[in-house]
Amino acid sequence: MTSPFDSSRFGSPVPRGTSPAPARKSKPLWLQSAILVGTFTMLLYVIEIADVASDERLEDNGVQPRTIDGLWGILFAPVLHDDWAHLFANTVPLLVLGFLVLLSGIARGLAATGIVWVVGGLGTWLTGGSYSNHIGASVLIFGWLAYLLVRGVFARNLGQILVGVVVFVVYGSLLWGVLPSAPGVSWQGHLFGAVGGVLAAWLLSADARKQRARKAVGPQSFG
């Protein structure tokens, strides 16, 4: 027994004399990057408003070294700030460096950010001073900075090396922040954020290194 023909199963036919609607163009990468890092930065301001409204209780959820509860800070610390001045100081480098990292590809940029986030937080948890609370997006800033500085070297990519040179000229002085400095500054977060950035650059350049190795070996022939 046959069933009645149902044209809806095969989609609606296109009338003669008309062409299918053109596929919607995706946003250019630079615009996607700007929207993503801009949205993240706006989120930080919303969180700071909530922190002020809670009488600054939210910021107690930072990385608290070598405590079980302090492990949650690895997740929360980069989006928390001590006060508005702390957030303002981080805003411009966050926007600039985050945008440049995402320009290498959204997925690759997010992967680099994830590595920096985890390595920076875990390193701070292991080495930070007892009874301290580490917060702030500077862990991401230092991670992104280190990532941009070295990724071109690992990948042997001239364009990325040139971007790294420009970034070093503009923001290279920040690297002093990985050394112990004034009380109240989480140099551990800066240091391990940078370590995470270097690690991310190494891991995410693996494809380029493998391709370079194959070219060095060249084609093999078998008799």
Buried (B, 14 or more C-beta within 10 A) or exposed (E): EEEEEEEEEEEEEEEEEEEEEEEEEEEEBEEBBBEBBEEBBEEBBEBBEEBEEEEEEBBBBBBBBEEEEBBBBBEBBBBBBBEEEBBEBBEEBBBBBBBBBBBBBBEBBEBBBEBBBBBBBBBBBEBBEEEBBBBBBBBBBBBBBBBBBBBBBBBEBEEBBEBBBEBBEEBEEBBEBBEEEEEEBBBBBBBBBBBBBBBBBBEBBEEBEEEEEEEEEEEEEEE
